[in-house]
Amino acid sequence: MFSLVIASMVTSQEKVDHPVIEMMVYQRGIYEIELYPEAAPKLVAHFLDLVDNKFYNGMLFHRVVDDWVAQSGDPESKTWTREEALAAPVGSYGEVEGLGEGGSGKTVPFEDNDISHLPGVVGMALEAPASDTGDSQFFINLNDNRRLDHKYCAFGKVTVGLDRIKKIRRGDPIIWMRRKS
């Protein structure tokens, strides 16, 4: 009986539920992102709450820096068209000037982990490295960005569409984002 209890505990510790979300980006297709709640439980719960409430639907990728990151999550971008974003000046960080400051209004604490910022890994944008300022703006690494490790919380990875991730452009809208599992 005692060995069954231990075997059950080991099995339950090994099995981790990795929620998967789907993200449809205009003219780029559907991407799947696997989330890692064991690495960033509060952030993943917050992100899933935003997804479930359709927070990201209609938002633009307001910041795309080739071979570095593609970033979205500013609700103000819902008031912009793709064409306006493409025509707007680009700021010093690759963002559409006038975007990149907004969020949901609910911050989450910084959760350091050992996930490296490799191509396809999803991280939370912050106002300052390793700060408790994560909210709704996330980025997808387009290249090996390990210099961001332990400074920005990585919490997921693109598992479907990674071959197309570098095709995302500034101004591309997220048509919808939803849970797959």
N, C-alpha and C positions, 0 to 999 in steps of 0.2 A: 504494500500500500504506500509506504514512504517513498519508494522508488518511482511510483506512478505520479505522485505529487511533484517530485523533483523533475521528472521528464516533462510533465505538463508545464511547469514553470519555465524550463529551458525553451520548449517549443513556443510558448507565448512570447518570450523575450526575443526570439529570433524572427518571428513573424511581425513585420511592420507594414501597416497599411499606407501605401503611397497613393494619395489621391492624384488623379489625372484630370487636367483641364484641357479643353479644346479652345483654340483662339482662331477665329476666321479674320484674316487681314485682307482688305480690298485688293484684288488683282494679284494676291500672293498665295492664297490658298489657306488651308487649315493646318495649324501647328498643334502638336500635343505637348503639354508640359507636365512632367511628373514632379510632384512636390514631396519634400522630405521633412515631415513633421518631427522626426526624431532629432533633426539638426537645428530646427528653429520652430518649436511648437507654437509660440505665441504669434509669430509672424505668419506662419502657414494658416492658422485659424483666422487671423485678421484678413489675409488675402482671400481665403475661401469665402468669408462673409461678404467681401466686396464683390467677388464673382457671383455669388448667389443672389445678390441684390442688383445685378446687372450694371454695376458701377462703371465698368470699363467699356460697355457697349457704346459705340460712337466716338470714342476717344481717338485722337491722332497719336502717332509716333512723332513726338515734337522734337526729339533729339536723335540724330543718327550720325555717328562719326565712323566713317569707313574703317574697317579692320580694328574697331574698338568696341563700341556699344550701340544698341538701338534701345531707346528709352520712351516709355509711355507712362500714363497715370495721372496727368494733370487734367482735372475735370474742366478747366477753362477751355481746353482744346476742343470740347464738344461744340463750342460756339464758332469755331473756325471751319472753313472749308479746306479741302485738300489744296486747292488752287491758291487760297490765301496763304497757307502755310509755306507753300513752295515759293511764292513771290516775296514773302517777308524776309527781312535781313536775318542773317545767321549771327548768333551771339558768339562770344569768345569760347564757349564750351560746346559748340556745335548745335545749340538749341535754336528753335524759332524764337526770335526776340519777342518778348511779351508772353511767352509760355515757359513753364518749368517751375513755377513757384507754388502752384496749387496742390491741394490734396483733399482727402476725405474729412480732415479735421480730427482724426483719431490716430495718435501715434502709438507705436509699439516699441518696447525696449530693444536695444541692440542685443542680438544673440550670436555670439562668436561661435564658430565651428570650424571643422577641418575640410570643408568642401572647397576645392580650388576653383578659381574663376577661369575656367577653360571654355573653349567655344561651346556655345549653347547653354551654359550655366546661367541661371536667372538669379539676379541679386536685387536687393532693395537699395534704392537711392536714398542718400542721407544729406542733411545740410552740412555735416562735418563727419569725417571718418570716425567710426566706432562710437557714434553718438546715439542717443535715444530719440532720434527724429524721423525714423522710418514711418511712412504713412501709406500712400497708394502708388507712388512712383517706383516702378521697377525697371530694370534694364536686362537685356540679353547680351551676354558677351559674344562678340563676333570673332574674337581671337583669344590667344593665351594672355590673360590679364592677371596672372598670379600676384602681381604687385598690389592687387586689391584684397588679397586674402587677409583675413583678420581685421580688415578695416571696413568692409561692407559685407553684410550678411548674405550669403548664398543660401537659397532655399529651394531650388528646383533646377530642372534641366529639360531642354527641348529634346524630346525623344522621337518625334515624328516631324519632319520638315526641316531638319537640321541642314540638309543640303540646299535649302532655299532661304535660310535665315538671313544671309547677306544680301538678299534681294529687297528686303524691307528698306523703304526710303522715308526721309523726312516728309511728313504730311500724310503718310498712309494711315487710313482709319482702321481701327479694330471694329469690324462689323458686329461681332458678338464674341463673348467669352462665357463658357459654361463648363460645369463639371461633366466629365465623361464617366468617372467612377469615384 
